[in-house]
Amino acid sequence: MTGKEMVDLYRSQGWVIDRIKGSHYVLKNNGQIEVIPVHGSKDLAKGLELKLKKRLGL
């Protein structure tokens, strides 16, 4: 899963893009903050992907 796909997944769960700095998207939802790296079409590392999905509750 790419970083852009992960951002889209978070946005579908109600998260909002707060800001973008370089290749890092900062998303917010109810006081929580999550930073997702988006490096073109490069896949996220498996550990990071699983961590982000776990925080979403998936």
N, C-alpha and C positions, 0 to 999 in steps of 0.2 A: 504494500500500500504506500502510495506516495504521500508527501506532506500535504499537497493540495487536496487529495482525497480525504485525508484526515480532517483538514479544516472544514471541508464540506460536510463531513459526518458530524462534527461538533456543531456547525451552524444549523443542521437539521434537528438537533436536540435543544435548540434555543440559545446557544451561545452566540455572542456578538463580537465581531472583530473590533478591538479597541484601538490598536495601532499596528503598523508594520514597520519594523526597523531592519533594514537590509533584507535578509532572507528568513527572518523570524516573525511569525504572526503571533500577536498577543491577543488572546480571546478572554472575555469576561462573561460570568454568569452568576448572579446573586452573590457578589463579593468574592467569588473564586476567580483565580487567574490561571491560565494555562498558556505556555509558550510552545509553539509548534514550528520546527524548522521546515522550510520549503526550499529544496534545492533542485529546481527544475523537475525532471521526470525521474529523479533518483528515488529509490525506495527508502523508507525509514528503516533503521536498524530494528531487528525483530524484538529486542528487549524494550526499546522505546515505544514501538507500536503496541505491544501488549500492555505497557504501563499506561499509555494514553487511553486505550480501550477500557482498562480496569477502572480508571478514574471516571469514565463516562458511565460505568455500570454495565458494560456489555461483556 
